[in-house]
């Protein structure tokens, strides 16, 4: 264990001024006690930990069980800790982990597919909701934000460590591949004046329970891309009252999954 006396210590470069950076990297920061603990309890590789003394005493057995190099276990008093990361905290415990991505060949159902969802807090909330309802894999198209952004990891409360995360590039081709393997593609979309899609538009209450399906969620402002809607097997909508025409995307996911998954 290494005692840190200066917020400028070069060994802490990954933790310094966190709000000012989200650099492309194969690592990520878990910056909440519960999230960092779940990272340490997961099968993901952990590079280092940074914490205040009382969190070291509280979690040192778990940290040591992860076989982290003792030269990468950093402990600092509250003032140094906060000056290093660049903001005040209630919980002084963080960990640096390595990202893990599965391949499309490893996909498990039920599956969630995110189409151009760019808000990192929404990503974190979606992952947590998906894990709670039993989603096994989440596909991220090239326009969606990374689930390993610090805010996403934090909001997910570490639920992303127990679910398959998969990057996909050509969305239309991948959907065709999934359909070819027998998976039903269901897009969660508000009902609109689309006569050409009316025949496959159903209330989420009408669809019933399914097993081998992929649920598509779209961009917060614009919804799912039109070409993906055309390609989908079903378009599902959530009936709403009192002239409410939309829900937060994570809330909508929870409603949908409560009706689709056994």
C-alpha positions as CSV (number, residue, x, y, z in Angstrom):
1,X,0.0,0.0,0.0
2,X,1.3,3.4,-1.0
3,X,0.6,6.6,1.0
4,X,0.0,9.6,-1.3
5,X,1.0,13.1,-0.1
6,X,0.6,15.1,-3.2
7,X,-2.3,15.5,-5.7
8,X,0.3,15.9,-8.4
9,X,1.8,12.4,-7.8
10,X,2.4,11.0,-11.3
11,X,1.3,7.6,-10.2
12,X,-2.2,8.9,-9.9
13,X,-2.5,10.2,-13.5
14,X,-5.6,8.0,-14.2
15,X,-7.4,9.6,-11.2
16,X,-6.4,13.2,-11.6
17,X,-9.1,15.9,-12.4
18,X,-11.6,13.3,-13.5
19,X,-14.4,15.8,-14.5
20,X,-12.1,17.3,-17.1
21,X,-11.4,14.1,-19.1
22,X,-12.9,11.1,-20.7
23,X,-9.9,10.0,-22.7
24,X,-10.3,7.0,-25.1
25,X,-8.7,4.1,-23.3
26,X,-9.1,0.4,-22.5
27,X,-9.5,1.3,-18.8
28,X,-12.3,3.0,-16.8
29,X,-12.9,4.4,-13.4
30,X,-15.4,3.1,-10.8
31,X,-15.8,6.1,-8.6
32,X,-18.4,5.1,-6.0
33,X,-17.8,2.7,-3.1
34,X,-20.5,0.2,-4.0
35,X,-19.5,0.3,-7.7
36,X,-15.8,-0.1,-6.9
37,X,-16.6,-3.0,-4.6
38,X,-18.6,-4.7,-7.3
39,X,-15.7,-4.2,-9.7
40,X,-13.4,-5.9,-7.2
41,X,-15.9,-8.7,-6.8
42,X,-16.3,-9.2,-10.5
43,X,-14.1,-11.2,-13.0
44,X,-12.8,-8.0,-14.6
45,X,-9.1,-7.1,-14.3
46,X,-8.4,-4.3,-11.8
47,X,-5.3,-2.2,-12.3
48,X,-5.3,-0.1,-9.2
49,X,-7.3,1.4,-6.3
50,X,-7.3,4.9,-4.8
51,X,-9.0,5.6,-1.5
52,X,-9.0,7.3,1.9
53,X,-7.6,5.5,4.9
54,X,-10.9,4.3,6.3
55,X,-11.9,2.7,3.0
56,X,-8.5,0.9,2.9
57,X,-9.2,-0.5,6.3
58,X,-12.7,-1.5,5.4
59,X,-11.9,-3.2,2.1
60,X,-8.3,-4.2,2.2
61,X,-9.1,-7.9,2.4
62,X,-11.2,-7.7,-0.8
63,X,-8.5,-5.6,-2.5
64,X,-5.8,-8.0,-1.5
65,X,-7.9,-11.0,-2.7
66,X,-7.9,-9.4,-6.2
67,X,-4.1,-9.7,-6.2
68,X,-3.6,-6.1,-7.2
69,X,0.1,-5.0,-7.1
70,X,0.7,-3.3,-3.7
71,X,2.5,-0.5,-5.5
72,X,-0.8,0.3,-7.2
73,X,-2.9,0.5,-4.0
74,X,-2.9,4.3,-3.3
75,X,-4.2,5.8,0.0
76,X,-4.5,9.5,0.7
77,X,-6.2,11.7,3.3
78,X,-9.4,13.4,2.3
79,X,-7.9,16.8,1.3
80,X,-5.3,15.2,-1.0
81,X,-7.8,12.7,-2.4
82,X,-10.3,15.4,-3.3
83,X,-7.6,17.7,-4.8
84,X,-6.4,14.9,-6.9
85,X,-9.7,14.0,-8.5
86,X,-10.9,17.6,-8.7
87,X,-14.2,17.5,-6.7
88,X,-15.6,16.8,-3.2
89,X,-16.9,13.3,-2.4
90,X,-18.8,11.6,0.3
91,X,-17.2,8.3,-0.4
92,X,-13.5,8.2,-1.0
93,X,-13.0,4.9,-2.8
94,X,-12.2,4.4,-6.5
95,X,-10.8,1.7,-8.7
96,X,-9.3,1.6,-12.2
97,X,-10.5,-1.4,-14.2
98,X,-10.0,-2.8,-17.7
99,X,-12.9,-2.7,-20.1
100,X,-14.3,-6.0,-21.3
101,X,-16.2,-6.5,-24.5
102,X,-17.8,-9.7,-25.8
103,X,-18.1,-10.7,-29.4
104,X,-21.3,-11.0,-31.3
105,X,-20.8,-14.8,-31.5
106,X,-21.1,-14.9,-27.7
107,X,-24.5,-13.1,-27.6
108,X,-27.1,-14.4,-25.1
109,X,-30.8,-13.6,-25.1
110,X,-32.8,-11.8,-24.1
111,X,-30.8,-8.9,-25.6
112,X,-31.0,-5.1,-25.6
113,X,-29.8,-3.1,-28.6
114,X,-29.1,0.6,-28.2
115,X,-29.4,2.8,-31.3
116,X,-27.7,6.2,-31.1
117,X,-28.3,6.7,-27.3
118,X,-25.7,9.3,-26.4
119,X,-26.4,10.4,-22.8
120,X,-24.0,8.7,-20.5
121,X,-26.4,8.8,-17.5
122,X,-29.1,7.2,-19.6
123,X,-26.7,4.5,-20.6
124,X,-25.9,3.7,-17.0
125,X,-29.6,3.7,-16.0
126,X,-30.5,1.4,-18.9
127,X,-27.8,-1.0,-18.0
128,X,-29.0,-1.2,-14.4
129,X,-32.6,-1.6,-15.5
130,X,-31.7,-4.3,-18.1
131,X,-29.7,-6.3,-15.5
132,X,-32.5,-6.1,-13.0
133,X,-35.0,-7.6,-15.5
134,X,-32.7,-10.4,-16.7
135,X,-31.2,-9.0,-20.0
136,X,-28.1,-11.1,-20.8
137,X,-26.4,-9.0,-23.5
138,X,-26.5,-5.3,-24.6
139,X,-25.4,-4.3,-28.1
140,X,-24.1,-0.8,-28.6
141,X,-24.1,0.7,-32.1
142,X,-21.3,3.0,-33.3
143,X,-23.4,6.1,-32.5
144,X,-24.1,5.2,-28.8
145,X,-22.0,6.4,-25.9
146,X,-19.7,3.9,-24.2
147,X,-21.0,2.2,-21.1
148,X,-17.5,2.6,-19.6
149,X,-17.7,6.4,-19.4
150,X,-17.4,7.4,-15.7
151,X,-21.0,8.6,-15.3
152,X,-22.4,5.5,-17.0
153,X,-20.4,3.2,-14.7
154,X,-21.5,5.2,-11.7
155,X,-25.2,5.3,-12.6
156,X,-25.2,1.6,-13.4
157,X,-24.0,0.9,-9.9
158,X,-21.7,-1.7,-11.2
159,X,-24.4,-3.8,-13.0
160,X,-22.4,-3.6,-16.2
161,X,-19.9,-6.0,-14.7
162,X,-22.4,-8.9,-14.8
163,X,-23.8,-8.5,-18.3
164,X,-22.4,-9.0,-21.7
165,X,-21.5,-5.7,-23.5
166,X,-21.0,-5.9,-27.3
167,X,-20.0,-3.3,-29.9
168,X,-21.5,-3.5,-33.3
169,X,-20.6,-1.5,-36.4
170,X,-23.0,-2.1,-39.4
171,X,-26.3,-2.0,-37.6
172,X,-28.5,-3.2,-40.5
173,X,-26.3,-6.1,-41.2
174,X,-26.1,-7.2,-37.6
175,X,-29.9,-7.1,-37.3
176,X,-30.2,-9.3,-40.4
177,X,-27.7,-11.7,-38.8
178,X,-29.7,-11.8,-35.6
179,X,-32.9,-12.4,-37.5
180,X,-31.2,-15.2,-39.5
181,X,-30.3,-16.9,-36.2
182,X,-34.0,-16.9,-35.2
183,X,-34.1,-13.9,-32.9
184,X,-37.2,-11.6,-33.0
185,X,-36.3,-7.9,-33.3
186,X,-38.7,-5.7,-31.4
187,X,-38.3,-1.9,-31.6
188,X,-39.8,0.1,-28.8
189,X,-41.3,3.1,-30.6
190,X,-44.0,5.7,-30.1
191,X,-47.0,5.0,-32.4
192,X,-46.9,7.5,-35.4
193,X,-48.7,7.9,-38.7
194,X,-46.8,5.1,-40.5
195,X,-49.3,3.2,-42.6
196,X,-46.5,1.0,-44.0
197,X,-45.6,-0.1,-40.5
198,X,-49.1,-0.3,-39.0
199,X,-49.4,-4.1,-39.5
200,X,-46.5,-4.8,-37.2
201,X,-47.2,-2.2,-34.5
202,X,-48.6,-3.6,-31.3
203,X,-49.1,-2.4,-27.7
204,X,-46.6,-3.9,-25.3
205,X,-49.5,-5.5,-23.5
206,X,-50.5,-7.5,-26.6
207,X,-47.2,-9.1,-27.4
208,X,-46.9,-11.5,-24.4
209,X,-43.9,-13.2,-22.9
210,X,-40.9,-14.0,-25.1
211,X,-37.5,-15.7,-24.8
212,X,-35.3,-15.3,-27.9
213,X,-35.7,-11.6,-28.7
214,X,-33.7,-8.4,-29.2
215,X,-35.3,-5.2,-27.9
216,X,-34.2,-2.0,-29.7
217,X,-34.2,1.4,-28.0
218,X,-33.6,4.6,-29.8
219,X,-32.1,8.0,-29.4
220,X,-33.6,10.2,-26.7
221,X,-34.7,13.0,-29.1
222,X,-35.3,11.2,-32.4
223,X,-36.1,7.6,-31.5
224,X,-35.1,4.6,-33.5
225,X,-33.8,5.2,-37.1
226,X,-36.5,4.7,-39.7
227,X,-34.5,2.0,-41.6
228,X,-34.3,0.0,-38.4
229,X,-38.0,0.3,-37.7
230,X,-38.7,-1.1,-41.2
231,X,-36.3,-4.0,-40.6
232,X,-37.8,-4.9,-37.2
233,X,-40.2,-7.8,-36.8
234,X,-42.5,-5.8,-34.4
235,X,-42.9,-2.3,-33.2
236,X,-44.0,-2.1,-29.6
237,X,-45.5,1.0,-27.9
238,X,-46.5,1.7,-24.3
239,X,-50.1,3.0,-24.0
240,X,-50.2,6.2,-21.9
241,X,-52.8,8.4,-20.5
242,X,-53.3,12.1,-19.6
243,X,-51.7,13.3,-22.9
244,X,-48.3,12.0,-21.8
245,X,-46.6,10.9,-25.0
246,X,-43.2,9.7,-23.8
247,X,-41.2,8.4,-20.8
248,X,-37.6,8.5,-19.8
249,X,-35.9,5.8,-21.9
250,X,-34.9,3.8,-18.8
251,X,-38.5,3.9,-17.4
252,X,-39.8,2.9,-20.8
253,X,-37.4,-0.1,-20.8
254,X,-38.6,-1.2,-17.3
255,X,-42.2,-1.1,-18.4
256,X,-41.4,-3.1,-21.6
257,X,-39.3,-5.7,-20.0
258,X,-41.9,-6.3,-17.2
259,X,-44.3,-7.4,-20.0
260,X,-41.8,-9.3,-22.3
261,X,-39.7,-11.3,-19.9
262,X,-41.0,-14.2,-17.8
